[in-house]
Amino acid sequence: MEEYIVVKALEDGVNIIGLTSGKDTKFHHTEKLDKGEVFLAQFTEMTTAIKVNGSAEIYTKHGKLTSDKR
């Protein structure tokens, strides 16, 4: 089963960056969310890491996390 996360922006300008891994880690996708917008992301063979920059709620099968830009 594929892994998913949901990111809900708590402020304007939250950045989501999809990363690859292997010999070199590379950026392959970016999204910018405004407050209240929601983004559903899936881990795949290409996306092995996701970085969230800004204040957001992140929902995974492991529970809810909150990122906090300070």
HTML snippet that shows the backbone in 3Dmol.js (N, CA, C, O; Angstrom):
<script src="https://3Dmol.org/build/3Dmol-min.js"></script>
<div id="view" style="width:600px;height:400px;position:relative"></div>
<script>
const pdb = `
ATOM      1  N   MET A   1       0.849  -1.189   0.000  1.00  0.00           N
ATOM      2  CA  MET A   1       0.000   0.000   0.000  1.00  0.00           C
ATOM      3  C   MET A   1       0.885   1.240   0.000  1.00  0.00           C
ATOM      4  O   MET A   1       1.876   1.306   0.728  1.00  0.00           O
ATOM      5  N   GLU A   2       0.528   2.202  -0.807  1.00  0.00           N
ATOM      6  CA  GLU A   2       1.276   3.452  -0.888  1.00  0.00           C
ATOM      7  C   GLU A   2       1.033   4.301   0.354  1.00  0.00           C
ATOM      8  O   GLU A   2      -0.024   4.230   0.981  1.00  0.00           O
ATOM      9  N   GLU A   3       2.029   5.098   0.688  1.00  0.00           N
ATOM     10  CA  GLU A   3       1.931   6.007   1.835  1.00  0.00           C
ATOM     11  C   GLU A   3       1.505   7.385   1.352  1.00  0.00           C
ATOM     12  O   GLU A   3       1.963   7.860   0.313  1.00  0.00           O
ATOM     13  N   TYR A   4       0.621   8.023   2.118  1.00  0.00           N
ATOM     14  CA  TYR A   4       0.139   9.359   1.813  1.00  0.00           C
ATOM     15  C   TYR A   4       0.324  10.260   3.025  1.00  0.00           C
ATOM     16  O   TYR A   4       0.366   9.788   4.162  1.00  0.00           O
ATOM     17  N   ILE A   5       0.433  11.563   2.772  1.00  0.00           N
ATOM     18  CA  ILE A   5       0.324  12.555   3.837  1.00  0.00           C
ATOM     19  C   ILE A   5      -0.609  13.656   3.341  1.00  0.00           C
ATOM     20  O   ILE A   5      -0.755  13.866   2.137  1.00  0.00           O
ATOM     21  N   VAL A   6      -1.228  14.345   4.275  1.00  0.00           N
ATOM     22  CA  VAL A   6      -2.055  15.501   3.969  1.00  0.00           C
ATOM     23  C   VAL A   6      -1.445  16.690   4.691  1.00  0.00           C
ATOM     24  O   VAL A   6      -1.123  16.609   5.876  1.00  0.00           O
ATOM     25  N   VAL A   7      -1.285  17.802   3.967  1.00  0.00           N
ATOM     26  CA  VAL A   7      -0.728  19.024   4.542  1.00  0.00           C
ATOM     27  C   VAL A   7      -1.785  20.110   4.437  1.00  0.00           C
ATOM     28  O   VAL A   7      -2.287  20.393   3.350  1.00  0.00           O
ATOM     29  N   LYS A   8      -2.128  20.730   5.589  1.00  0.00           N
ATOM     30  CA  LYS A   8      -3.073  21.847   5.610  1.00  0.00           C
ATOM     31  C   LYS A   8      -2.317  23.090   6.066  1.00  0.00           C
ATOM     32  O   LYS A   8      -1.773  23.127   7.169  1.00  0.00           O
ATOM     33  N   ALA A   9      -2.287  24.109   5.203  1.00  0.00           N
ATOM     34  CA  ALA A   9      -1.556  25.341   5.502  1.00  0.00           C
ATOM     35  C   ALA A   9      -2.265  26.141   6.588  1.00  0.00           C
ATOM     36  O   ALA A   9      -3.474  26.362   6.520  1.00  0.00           O
ATOM     37  N   LEU A  10      -1.507  26.572   7.583  1.00  0.00           N
ATOM     38  CA  LEU A  10      -2.037  27.420   8.647  1.00  0.00           C
ATOM     39  C   LEU A  10      -1.702  28.888   8.414  1.00  0.00           C
ATOM     40  O   LEU A  10      -2.119  29.757   9.180  1.00  0.00           O
ATOM     41  N   GLU A  11      -0.937  29.164   7.336  1.00  0.00           N
ATOM     42  CA  GLU A  11      -0.570  30.530   6.966  1.00  0.00           C
ATOM     43  C   GLU A  11      -0.362  30.557   5.448  1.00  0.00           C
ATOM     44  O   GLU A  11      -0.228  29.510   4.815  1.00  0.00           O
ATOM     45  N   ASP A  12      -0.336  31.738   4.883  1.00  0.00           N
ATOM     46  CA  ASP A  12      -0.020  31.882   3.465  1.00  0.00           C
ATOM     47  C   ASP A  12       1.449  31.558   3.233  1.00  0.00           C
ATOM     48  O   ASP A  12       2.297  31.833   4.083  1.00  0.00           O
ATOM     49  N   GLY A  13       1.741  30.975   2.081  1.00  0.00           N
ATOM     50  CA  GLY A  13       3.121  30.765   1.685  1.00  0.00           C
ATOM     51  C   GLY A  13       3.789  29.514   2.205  1.00  0.00           C
ATOM     52  O   GLY A  13       5.017  29.459   2.260  1.00  0.00           O
ATOM     53  N   VAL A  14       3.024  28.506   2.589  1.00  0.00           N
ATOM     54  CA  VAL A  14       3.623  27.239   3.026  1.00  0.00           C
ATOM     55  C   VAL A  14       4.169  26.517   1.796  1.00  0.00           C
ATOM     56  O   VAL A  14       3.454  26.334   0.811  1.00  0.00           O
ATOM     57  N   ASN A  15       5.430  26.111   1.854  1.00  0.00           N
ATOM     58  CA  ASN A  15       6.070  25.405   0.743  1.00  0.00           C
ATOM     59  C   ASN A  15       6.158  23.921   1.038  1.00  0.00           C
ATOM     60  O   ASN A  15       6.504  23.512   2.146  1.00  0.00           O
ATOM     61  N   ILE A  16       5.837  23.115   0.025  1.00  0.00           N
ATOM     62  CA  ILE A  16       5.978  21.667   0.101  1.00  0.00           C
ATOM     63  C   ILE A  16       6.950  21.270  -1.007  1.00  0.00           C
ATOM     64  O   ILE A  16       6.770  21.642  -2.167  1.00  0.00           O
ATOM     65  N   ILE A  17       7.967  20.521  -0.643  1.00  0.00           N
ATOM     66  CA  ILE A  17       8.992  20.133  -1.601  1.00  0.00           C
ATOM     67  C   ILE A  17       9.109  18.613  -1.623  1.00  0.00           C
ATOM     68  O   ILE A  17       9.337  17.987  -0.588  1.00  0.00           O
ATOM     69  N   GLY A  18       8.953  18.025  -2.800  1.00  0.00           N
ATOM     70  CA  GLY A  18       9.145  16.587  -2.979  1.00  0.00           C
ATOM     71  C   GLY A  18      10.599  16.319  -3.317  1.00  0.00           C
ATOM     72  O   GLY A  18      11.178  16.988  -4.173  1.00  0.00           O
ATOM     73  N   LEU A  19      11.193  15.336  -2.644  1.00  0.00           N
ATOM     74  CA  LEU A  19      12.602  15.011  -2.830  1.00  0.00           C
ATOM     75  C   LEU A  19      12.771  13.568  -3.272  1.00  0.00           C
ATOM     76  O   LEU A  19      11.985  12.694  -2.905  1.00  0.00           O
ATOM     77  N   THR A  20      13.805  13.332  -4.064  1.00  0.00           N
ATOM     78  CA  THR A  20      14.187  11.980  -4.439  1.00  0.00           C
ATOM     79  C   THR A  20      15.368  11.569  -3.568  1.00  0.00           C
ATOM     80  O   THR A  20      15.984  12.408  -2.911  1.00  0.00           O
ATOM     81  N   SER A  21      15.679  10.288  -3.566  1.00  0.00           N
ATOM     82  CA  SER A  21      16.882   9.854  -2.860  1.00  0.00           C
ATOM     83  C   SER A  21      17.648   8.898  -3.745  1.00  0.00           C
ATOM     84  O   SER A  21      17.207   8.570  -4.847  1.00  0.00           O
ATOM     85  N   GLY A  22      18.758   8.465  -3.281  1.00  0.00           N
ATOM     86  CA  GLY A  22      19.634   7.605  -4.068  1.00  0.00           C
ATOM     87  C   GLY A  22      21.036   8.159  -3.954  1.00  0.00           C
ATOM     88  O   GLY A  22      21.435   8.641  -2.894  1.00  0.00           O
ATOM     89  N   LYS A  23      21.778   8.094  -5.029  1.00  0.00           N
ATOM     90  CA  LYS A  23      23.144   8.611  -5.015  1.00  0.00           C
ATOM     91  C   LYS A  23      23.152  10.100  -4.669  1.00  0.00           C
ATOM     92  O   LYS A  23      23.981  10.551  -3.879  1.00  0.00           O
ATOM     93  N   ASP A  24      22.231  10.860  -5.259  1.00  0.00           N
ATOM     94  CA  ASP A  24      22.100  12.292  -4.986  1.00  0.00           C
ATOM     95  C   ASP A  24      20.650  12.604  -4.651  1.00  0.00           C
ATOM     96  O   ASP A  24      19.743  12.146  -5.345  1.00  0.00           O
ATOM     97  N   THR A  25      20.421  13.378  -3.593  1.00  0.00           N
ATOM     98  CA  THR A  25      19.069  13.844  -3.271  1.00  0.00           C
ATOM     99  C   THR A  25      18.767  15.040  -4.165  1.00  0.00           C
ATOM    100  O   THR A  25      19.575  15.962  -4.279  1.00  0.00           O
ATOM    101  N   LYS A  26      17.589  15.017  -4.800  1.00  0.00           N
ATOM    102  CA  LYS A  26      17.221  16.095  -5.709  1.00  0.00           C
ATOM    103  C   LYS A  26      15.796  16.546  -5.444  1.00  0.00           C
ATOM    104  O   LYS A  26      14.946  15.752  -5.041  1.00  0.00           O
ATOM    105  N   PHE A  27      15.540  17.840  -5.676  1.00  0.00           N
ATOM    106  CA  PHE A  27      14.183  18.360  -5.650  1.00  0.00           C
ATOM    107  C   PHE A  27      13.514  17.960  -6.955  1.00  0.00           C
ATOM    108  O   PHE A  27      14.121  18.074  -8.019  1.00  0.00           O
ATOM    109  N   HIS A  28      12.271  17.492  -6.889  1.00  0.00           N
ATOM    110  CA  HIS A  28      11.588  17.179  -8.146  1.00  0.00           C
ATOM    111  C   HIS A  28      10.214  17.800  -8.244  1.00  0.00           C
ATOM    112  O   HIS A  28       9.615  17.775  -9.318  1.00  0.00           O
ATOM    113  N   HIS A  29       9.686  18.363  -7.154  1.00  0.00           N
ATOM    114  CA  HIS A  29       8.355  18.970  -7.210  1.00  0.00           C
ATOM    115  C   HIS A  29       8.206  19.966  -6.070  1.00  0.00           C
ATOM    116  O   HIS A  29       8.660  19.705  -4.956  1.00  0.00           O
ATOM    117  N   THR A  30       7.578  21.099  -6.337  1.00  0.00           N
ATOM    118  CA  THR A  30       7.287  22.066  -5.279  1.00  0.00           C
ATOM    119  C   THR A  30       5.853  22.552  -5.421  1.00  0.00           C
ATOM    120  O   THR A  30       5.306  22.633  -6.521  1.00  0.00           O
ATOM    121  N   GLU A  31       5.270  22.868  -4.297  1.00  0.00           N
ATOM    122  CA  GLU A  31       3.931  23.462  -4.237  1.00  0.00           C
ATOM    123  C   GLU A  31       3.966  24.590  -3.214  1.00  0.00           C
ATOM    124  O   GLU A  31       4.717  24.525  -2.241  1.00  0.00           O
ATOM    125  N   LYS A  32       3.162  25.614  -3.428  1.00  0.00           N
ATOM    126  CA  LYS A  32       3.032  26.700  -2.466  1.00  0.00           C
ATOM    127  C   LYS A  32       1.553  26.813  -2.102  1.00  0.00           C
ATOM    128  O   LYS A  32       0.698  26.969  -2.974  1.00  0.00           O
ATOM    129  N   LEU A  33       1.264  26.731  -0.797  1.00  0.00           N
ATOM    130  CA  LEU A  33      -0.120  26.772  -0.321  1.00  0.00           C
ATOM    131  C   LEU A  33      -0.412  28.071   0.408  1.00  0.00           C
ATOM    132  O   LEU A  33       0.460  28.635   1.069  1.00  0.00           O
ATOM    133  N   ASP A  34      -1.636  28.534   0.282  1.00  0.00           N
ATOM    134  CA  ASP A  34      -2.124  29.647   1.078  1.00  0.00           C
ATOM    135  C   ASP A  34      -2.931  29.110   2.244  1.00  0.00           C
ATOM    136  O   ASP A  34      -3.348  27.952   2.237  1.00  0.00           O
ATOM    137  N   LYS A  35      -3.150  29.947   3.244  1.00  0.00           N
ATOM    138  CA  LYS A  35      -3.852  29.537   4.464  1.00  0.00           C
ATOM    139  C   LYS A  35      -5.156  28.826   4.121  1.00  0.00           C
ATOM    140  O   LYS A  35      -5.964  29.319   3.333  1.00  0.00           O
ATOM    141  N   GLY A  36      -5.343  27.655   4.731  1.00  0.00           N
ATOM    142  CA  GLY A  36      -6.559  26.879   4.544  1.00  0.00           C
ATOM    143  C   GLY A  36      -6.496  25.885   3.401  1.00  0.00           C
ATOM    144  O   GLY A  36      -7.330  24.982   3.329  1.00  0.00           O
ATOM    145  N   GLU A  37      -5.527  26.026   2.504  1.00  0.00           N
ATOM    146  CA  GLU A  37      -5.415  25.075   1.401  1.00  0.00           C
ATOM    147  C   GLU A  37      -4.866  23.748   1.910  1.00  0.00           C
ATOM    148  O   GLU A  37      -4.106  23.700   2.877  1.00  0.00           O
ATOM    149  N   VAL A  38      -5.267  22.676   1.240  1.00  0.00           N
ATOM    150  CA  VAL A  38      -4.880  21.321   1.627  1.00  0.00           C
ATOM    151  C   VAL A  38      -4.208  20.647   0.432  1.00  0.00           C
ATOM    152  O   VAL A  38      -4.650  20.795  -0.708  1.00  0.00           O
ATOM    153  N   PHE A  39      -3.142  19.911   0.708  1.00  0.00           N
ATOM    154  CA  PHE A  39      -2.404  19.193  -0.331  1.00  0.00           C
ATOM    155  C   PHE A  39      -2.243  17.744   0.093  1.00  0.00           C
ATOM    156  O   PHE A  39      -1.805  17.467   1.210  1.00  0.00           O
ATOM    157  N   LEU A  40      -2.592  16.823  -0.787  1.00  0.00           N
ATOM    158  CA  LEU A  40      -2.435  15.396  -0.533  1.00  0.00           C
ATOM    159  C   LEU A  40      -1.215  14.927  -1.325  1.00  0.00           C
ATOM    160  O   LEU A  40      -1.155  15.109  -2.541  1.00  0.00           O
ATOM    161  N   ALA A  41      -0.242  14.321  -0.635  1.00  0.00           N
ATOM    162  CA  ALA A  41       0.991  13.869  -1.282  1.00  0.00           C
ATOM    163  C   ALA A  41       1.154  12.373  -1.082  1.00  0.00           C
ATOM    164  O   ALA A  41       0.738  11.817  -0.065  1.00  0.00           O
ATOM    165  N   GLN A  42       1.765  11.730  -2.069  1.00  0.00           N
ATOM    166  CA  GLN A  42       1.972  10.294  -2.036  1.00  0.00           C
ATOM    167  C   GLN A  42       3.463  10.000  -2.154  1.00  0.00           C
ATOM    168  O   GLN A  42       4.157  10.592  -2.981  1.00  0.00           O
ATOM    169  N   PHE A  43       3.952   9.084  -1.321  1.00  0.00           N
ATOM    170  CA  PHE A  43       5.319   8.599  -1.466  1.00  0.00           C
ATOM    171  C   PHE A  43       5.320   7.555  -2.574  1.00  0.00           C
ATOM    172  O   PHE A  43       4.472   6.663  -2.598  1.00  0.00           O
ATOM    173  N   THR A  44       6.273   7.671  -3.488  1.00  0.00           N
ATOM    174  CA  THR A  44       6.376   6.763  -4.628  1.00  0.00           C
ATOM    175  C   THR A  44       7.842   6.365  -4.812  1.00  0.00           C
ATOM    176  O   THR A  44       8.691   6.691  -3.982  1.00  0.00           O
ATOM    177  N   GLU A  45       8.128   5.662  -5.901  1.00  0.00           N
ATOM    178  CA  GLU A  45       9.531   5.357  -6.209  1.00  0.00           C
ATOM    179  C   GLU A  45      10.324   6.637  -6.417  1.00  0.00           C
ATOM    180  O   GLU A  45      11.516   6.689  -6.115  1.00  0.00           O
ATOM    181  N   MET A  46       9.658   7.684  -6.939  1.00  0.00           N
ATOM    182  CA  MET A  46      10.354   8.946  -7.192  1.00  0.00           C
ATOM    183  C   MET A  46      10.380   9.831  -5.941  1.00  0.00           C
ATOM    184  O   MET A  46      11.412  10.431  -5.639  1.00  0.00           O
ATOM    185  N   THR A  47       9.274   9.923  -5.216  1.00  0.00           N
ATOM    186  CA  THR A  47       9.197  10.776  -4.025  1.00  0.00           C
ATOM    187  C   THR A  47       9.464   9.945  -2.787  1.00  0.00           C
ATOM    188  O   THR A  47       8.636   9.131  -2.379  1.00  0.00           O
ATOM    189  N   THR A  48      10.637  10.160  -2.189  1.00  0.00           N
ATOM    190  CA  THR A  48      11.012   9.393  -1.004  1.00  0.00           C
ATOM    191  C   THR A  48      11.083  10.253   0.244  1.00  0.00           C
ATOM    192  O   THR A  48      11.251   9.742   1.352  1.00  0.00           O
ATOM    193  N   ALA A  49      10.954  11.574   0.061  1.00  0.00           N
ATOM    194  CA  ALA A  49      10.941  12.496   1.203  1.00  0.00           C
ATOM    195  C   ALA A  49      10.130  13.722   0.811  1.00  0.00           C
ATOM    196  O   ALA A  49      10.084  14.109  -0.357  1.00  0.00           O
ATOM    197  N   ILE A  50       9.494  14.323   1.803  1.00  0.00           N
ATOM    198  CA  ILE A  50       8.719  15.540   1.579  1.00  0.00           C
ATOM    199  C   ILE A  50       9.094  16.533   2.668  1.00  0.00           C
ATOM    200  O   ILE A  50       9.082  16.209   3.856  1.00  0.00           O
ATOM    201  N   LYS A  51       9.428  17.746   2.245  1.00  0.00           N
ATOM    202  CA  LYS A  51       9.786  18.813   3.186  1.00  0.00           C
ATOM    203  C   LYS A  51       8.655  19.829   3.212  1.00  0.00           C
ATOM    204  O   LYS A  51       8.158  20.243   2.165  1.00  0.00           O
ATOM    205  N   VAL A  52       8.245  20.234   4.427  1.00  0.00           N
ATOM    206  CA  VAL A  52       7.213  21.248   4.595  1.00  0.00           C
ATOM    207  C   VAL A  52       7.857  22.435   5.283  1.00  0.00           C
ATOM    208  O   VAL A  52       8.418  22.300   6.370  1.00  0.00           O
ATOM    209  N   ASN A  53       7.778  23.605   4.650  1.00  0.00           N
ATOM    210  CA  ASN A  53       8.364  24.823   5.200  1.00  0.00           C
ATOM    211  C   ASN A  53       7.236  25.823   5.440  1.00  0.00           C
ATOM    212  O   ASN A  53       6.583  26.268   4.496  1.00  0.00           O
ATOM    213  N   GLY A  54       7.010  26.174   6.704  1.00  0.00           N
ATOM    214  CA  GLY A  54       5.933  27.077   7.082  1.00  0.00           C
ATOM    215  C   GLY A  54       5.030  26.417   8.100  1.00  0.00           C
ATOM    216  O   GLY A  54       5.214  25.247   8.436  1.00  0.00           O
ATOM    217  N   SER A  55       4.064  27.156   8.588  1.00  0.00           N
ATOM    218  CA  SER A  55       3.143  26.633   9.604  1.00  0.00           C
ATOM    219  C   SER A  55       2.048  25.816   8.920  1.00  0.00           C
ATOM    220  O   SER A  55       1.288  26.321   8.094  1.00  0.00           O
ATOM    221  N   ALA A  56       1.994  24.527   9.295  1.00  0.00           N
ATOM    222  CA  ALA A  56       1.027  23.631   8.668  1.00  0.00           C
ATOM    223  C   ALA A  56       0.708  22.472   9.595  1.00  0.00           C
ATOM    224  O   ALA A  56       1.494  22.119  10.474  1.00  0.00           O
ATOM    225  N   GLU A  57      -0.465  21.889   9.379  1.00  0.00           N
ATOM    226  CA  GLU A  57      -0.822  20.626  10.017  1.00  0.00           C
ATOM    227  C   GLU A  57      -0.519  19.529   9.009  1.00  0.00           C
ATOM    228  O   GLU A  57      -0.858  19.647   7.832  1.00  0.00           O
ATOM    229  N   ILE A  58       0.121  18.462   9.477  1.00  0.00           N
ATOM    230  CA  ILE A  58       0.511  17.357   8.613  1.00  0.00           C
ATOM    231  C   ILE A  58      -0.123  16.093   9.188  1.00  0.00           C
ATOM    232  O   ILE A  58       0.111  15.738  10.343  1.00  0.00           O
ATOM    233  N   TYR A  59      -0.927  15.422   8.369  1.00  0.00           N
ATOM    234  CA  TYR A  59      -1.625  14.222   8.800  1.00  0.00           C
ATOM    235  C   TYR A  59      -1.015  13.010   8.109  1.00  0.00           C
ATOM    236  O   TYR A  59      -0.894  12.982   6.884  1.00  0.00           O
ATOM    237  N   THR A  60      -0.629  12.003   8.900  1.00  0.00           N
ATOM    238  CA  THR A  60      -0.074  10.759   8.371  1.00  0.00           C
ATOM    239  C   THR A  60      -0.773   9.598   9.053  1.00  0.00           C
ATOM    240  O   THR A  60      -1.590   9.806   9.951  1.00  0.00           O
ATOM    241  N   LYS A  61      -0.463   8.379   8.637  1.00  0.00           N
ATOM    242  CA  LYS A  61      -1.031   7.213   9.312  1.00  0.00           C
ATOM    243  C   LYS A  61      -0.492   7.101  10.736  1.00  0.00           C
ATOM    244  O   LYS A  61      -1.035   6.355  11.551  1.00  0.00           O
ATOM    245  N   HIS A  62       0.568   7.836  11.033  1.00  0.00           N
ATOM    246  CA  HIS A  62       1.163   7.816  12.374  1.00  0.00           C
ATOM    247  C   HIS A  62       0.563   8.880  13.292  1.00  0.00           C
ATOM    248  O   HIS A  62       0.874   8.917  14.482  1.00  0.00           O
ATOM    249  N   GLY A  63      -0.293   9.745  12.748  1.00  0.00           N
ATOM    250  CA  GLY A  63      -0.915  10.780  13.550  1.00  0.00           C
ATOM    251  C   GLY A  63      -0.767  12.155  12.928  1.00  0.00           C
ATOM    252  O   GLY A  63      -0.391  12.291  11.764  1.00  0.00           O
ATOM    253  N   LYS A  64      -1.069  13.174  13.723  1.00  0.00           N
ATOM    254  CA  LYS A  64      -1.030  14.568  13.278  1.00  0.00           C
ATOM    255  C   LYS A  64       0.207  15.239  13.836  1.00  0.00           C
ATOM    256  O   LYS A  64       0.540  15.089  15.012  1.00  0.00           O
ATOM    257  N   LEU A  65       0.889  15.988  12.965  1.00  0.00           N
ATOM    258  CA  LEU A  65       2.047  16.784  13.360  1.00  0.00           C
ATOM    259  C   LEU A  65       1.747  18.240  13.015  1.00  0.00           C
ATOM    260  O   LEU A  65       0.909  18.516  12.157  1.00  0.00           O
ATOM    261  N   THR A  66       2.416  19.154  13.669  1.00  0.00           N
ATOM    262  CA  THR A  66       2.300  20.569  13.327  1.00  0.00           C
ATOM    263  C   THR A  66       3.691  21.122  13.116  1.00  0.00           C
ATOM    264  O   THR A  66       4.550  21.029  13.993  1.00  0.00           O
ATOM    265  N   SER A  67       3.907  21.700  11.944  1.00  0.00           N
ATOM    266  CA  SER A  67       5.180  22.382  11.700  1.00  0.00           C
ATOM    267  C   SER A  67       4.972  23.830  12.107  1.00  0.00           C
ATOM    268  O   SER A  67       3.884  24.380  11.936  1.00  0.00           O
ATOM    269  N   ASP A  68       6.005  24.439  12.638  1.00  0.00           N
ATOM    270  CA  ASP A  68       5.880  25.800  13.143  1.00  0.00           C
ATOM    271  C   ASP A  68       7.082  26.617  12.708  1.00  0.00           C
ATOM    272  O   ASP A  68       8.207  26.375  13.145  1.00  0.00           O
ATOM    273  N   LYS A  69       6.833  27.568  11.859  1.00  0.00           N
ATOM    274  CA  LYS A  69       7.891  28.460  11.386  1.00  0.00           C
ATOM    275  C   LYS A  69       8.107  29.531  12.457  1.00  0.00           C
ATOM    276  O   LYS A  69       7.187  30.273  12.802  1.00  0.00           O
ATOM    277  N   ARG A  70       9.312  29.598  12.968  1.00  0.00           N
ATOM    278  CA  ARG A  70       9.606  30.591  14.011  1.00  0.00           C
ATOM    279  C   ARG A  70      10.747  31.449  13.603  1.00  0.00           C
ATOM    280  O   ARG A  70      11.143  32.344  14.349  1.00  0.00           O
TER     281      ARG A  70
END
`;
const viewer = $3Dmol.createViewer("view");
viewer.addModel(pdb, "pdb");
viewer.setStyle({}, {cartoon: {color: "spectrum"}});
viewer.zoomTo();
viewer.render();
</script>
